[in-house]
Amino acid sequence: MHRFKKILVGVDLSSGDHLVSEEVSPASLEAVNRAIWLARSNSAELTFFFALDVGAETQRMIEESNERESIVATAKEKLNGLVSRAKESGIKADSDVCFGRSWRQIILKVVQDGYDIVIAGTRHLGPFKTILLGSTGMKLLRQCPSPVWITQPQADSQIKSILVAHCLRPVGDLAMELGAAMAELHGSELHVIHSQEHSEFESWHSIYQDNESNQKTPLEVKRHIESQISNYQFKTHPQIHIVTSTPPDIAALNLIENHNIELLVMGTVARTGISGLIIGNTAEKLLPQISCSVLAVKPADFVSPVTS
């Protein structure tokens, strides 16, 4: 897998009342670990990025107290420790610090400097608070033009199980390619889900789904997916799940729970009139509920609404 050449790592250095904490959080360390692994696998460059997400009044007070340079220097020192770690692994790396809303600054950095993927961490809130994706993660998934990998801390560096949500469109093919490559590299169990559910829920395909995709039989769906995964070597044979009756978000959640899925790979698409909406109701219902990491990719013609 040599798709990614420039990787942006969103690092959260804030903690409580501290603008810059003493330690990098476990959530951010997970993102750092994944980024270093991906950079090593792709011979890619890394940038560790921190945006001090403070309100206008706080930023004004910082400016007036002449503490801006000191705060930025402290943050850079923390990030440079990560840069040194990456360089010890033979990876070219640098760092950057700015003020502003973290999700917006990350997207602007991607747009301006052409990063191939964003990796950022998030805290898992436990079995009764399984909201993995906070507002920053959801905004990145909706509006960032590059693939976005939102990670959560896990005990094992190996990803044991991966689920790909496949829509049979080019963006789904890309999600399948990335998911299969990840599974091959990690020796993961691979699952693929395709929904043919067309009731009150919108399908994985969004309103851009064409009639030809709608008319594919389960056998044609299976053949399409098998033709892609035949290019990879897996430790165990991938399992293909074609959903015809259960609402697709529920079906995906059931698979995630029953097979201990650690990474969901899926395609996303903007919807006309609603800038950056992810694949209609299905994904909007699914993503806030999942307890695993997410790698989401955009179609080639996606244009971010964030430009300045």
N, C-alpha and C positions, 0 to 999 in steps of 0.2 A: 504494500500500500504506500504509494508515493504521491498522494494527491495534495497534501498540505505542505507549503513551503514557508509561510509566515503565520505564526500562531500568536494570538493575543490572549493573555491570561489575566482575567479580572481578579484582583486580590483585594479582599476587604480587610483593611488594617484597623478599622474603627471598633471600639468596644465600649458600650455604655456611654459614660461621659467623656471617655478618652477619644480624642480625634485620631490619635495614632497609638495603638496598644503595644504592650511590651512583646507580645507573642502573636504569631500568625495563627489564626483560628484553625481548628481541625477541618472545617469546611473548605477554607482556602487552601490548606495543605493538600487536601484531596485533589483539588483542581490543579495545583502545582505538580503533584505526582503524575497525574494523567497527562498533563501537558509535556512534561519531560519525557515520559514514555512515548507519546505520539511524535514529539520532535525527533527522538532517537530513531523511531521506526521510519520516519519520512525524510531524514536529513534536513530538518526544518530549522528556522530561526524562531526564537521566543522573545516576546516582550511582556514583562510583568508590569501591570498597569493598576494604579490606584487613584480613584477620584474621591476627593474629600467632599462628601455629600452633606453640605451644611446649608442652612437657610441664609437668605440675603443679609439679615441682621447680624447673624453670627460671623459671616464673612466680613462684614463691614467692621465689626469689633476687632477681628483678627488683623485687618489692614491697619486700623488706627493704632493698635498696640505694637505694631511692627514685629509681630510674631510669625508672619507668613513665611519668611525665609527659613526660620528655625523649624517650623512644622513640616515644611516641604523637605528640608534636609533630613529630619528624623525619619520621615516616610521613605525617602530615597535610600537611607541607610538600611532599613528593613528589607526593601526590595532588592538592594544590591547583594544582600546575603543570599537571596534566591538566585540572582544572576550568577554568583560564584558557584553555587551548587550545580546549576545547569552547565556551566563551563567545565566543571570537573568531569561531567559526563560527555564532554566533547561537543557541546551544543553552543552555537553562537547565540548570545542573549544580551538584552539590555532592559532598561526600566524607564518608566515615565510616571509622573505625578501631576495631577491638575485639580482644580476646584470645579464643582458642578454636580448635577444629578448623575449618578454612576451609570445608569443604563444609557442615558443620552450621550455621555462622554465616550462610552465604549463604542457605541454605534458610529459616532463622528470619527473616532480613531480608525475604525474599520473602513469607513467610506473614504477618508482622506489618505490613508496609508496602504490600503489594499490587502488587509489580512484575510487569510483563507478560512479561518475558523476562530471562534471565541470559546474559551473554556472558563467557566466560573463555578464556584462552589456555593452550596446552600446547605443549611442545617436541616437534618431530618428531625421532626418534632415528636416522634414516638408513635405507637400504634393507634392512639386515639386522636392524634393530630398529624395526620399524614400529608399535610400540605407541604409538598416539597418546594413548589415554585412560588416565591413571593412576588411582589410587584416588579422588582428588577428583572427576575428571570422571565416572567411572562412578557414584559415589554421587549426584552431581547428576542424572545421567540417570535413575537409578533412583527417586530420592526427591523431587526438586524438583517442585512442582506446576505451575510455569510452564514454557514452552518454554525449552530450554537450547541455546545455541550454543557449542560447543567449537571454537575456532579454532586453527590452526597457522600459523606464519609462511609467507608466500609472496611471491614477487618482485613480482607484479603486483597492483594494487589491484582490478582487474576479475576477477570469478570467471568463468572461461571455460567451465566445464562443471559441471552439477548433475545429480545422480541422486536421484529421489524413489522411495522404497519405498512402494508403495500397497497397502493391505489391503482397499480398497473399503468400509470402515466409516467412520463420521463422523470418527474421528481420522485415518484415511488421507486423507479428503477435505481435512481441514485441512492435513496435510502437503503435499498436492498444491497447495493454494491458495498456501501460503507458498513452495514451491519454484518454482511458475510465476511468482509475483510477483517473486521474486529473479532468475529467468532473464530476465524482461522488463526489469527495471531495469538489469541488468548486460549485457544482450545475450548471455547465455550459451547454450551448447548444452544442451538439456534432454533427459534420458533418464528414463523411468519404468519401474520393474520391478514386476511382480506375480507372486507365486509361487502355483502350484496344486499344489505338491509336498506329498504327504501320506505320506511313508514314516516312517523312524525319526526324522526331524527334525520339529519342530513348525513350522508355517507362520508367516508374518508375522502371522497373525491372532490367535495365542494360543488358549487354550482357550475364549475368549469368541466365537470364530467361530461363526456360526449356519449352519444347513443351507442357507439360501437363498444365502449367499455361496459355500458349497462347491459349489453346483450351477451357478454361472454358467459359461457357455461362454466360450472365448477371444474370440469375437466380442462377447459381452455385456460382457466386461471391457474390451475396446478401446473400445466405444461409451461406457461409463461414464467412462473416462479422457478420451476425446476431447471429451465434453460439457463437461468442466471446462476443459481447455486452450483451448477455442474462445473463451473470454472474454479471452484475452491475445494480445499481439502479440509474435512471436518473430523473431529474425534468421534462424534456420534452423528447419525443421519438426521438432518433437519426435519422438524415437524411443521407441516403446513396446515393451518386452521382456516377453513372457509366458512364464514358466518352467514347464515341465510335467514335466521329468525330472531336471534337475540340482538337487542340494540348494540351497535358496535362499541360504544363506550363501556357498556357493562361487560361485553365479551372480552375486551382488552383487559379490563380490571380483573376479571376472573382468571385470565391467563397469567397475569402478573403475580397474582396471589398463589395460584395453584402450582406454578412452576418456578417460584422464587426468582422472578425476572429481576435482574440487576441493572439492565440498560434497555430502554425503549428507543428505537430508531424510527423516525417517521419523517415524511415530507410535510411541508407547510406551504400555504399559498395565501396571498392577499385576496380579499373579496371586493368586488366593485362596490364603491360607495362607503365602505367601512375600512379605512386604511389599516392594514396590518392584521386584520382578523384572521385567526388560525382556522382554516378548514371548517367553518361553520360551527354548528352546535356541538357536534360530536367531540371534537378535540377541545373546545372550550369547556365542555363538561368533564372531559377525561383528565386533562393535565393538572387541574388543581387538586385532584384526588390521589394521584399516583404517589407511591413511596419509593420509586426507583429513579435512577438517573435518566436523563433524556438527551438524545442527540437529534436535533431537528435540522433539516436542510430545506432550502428555498429553491423554487424553480429558477431556471437560468434568466428569465425575463423579469424577476422580482426587482422592484425599485423601492428602496427604503423611503418612507415619508420624512425621515430625519435627515436634513441636509445642512443645518446650521444651528 
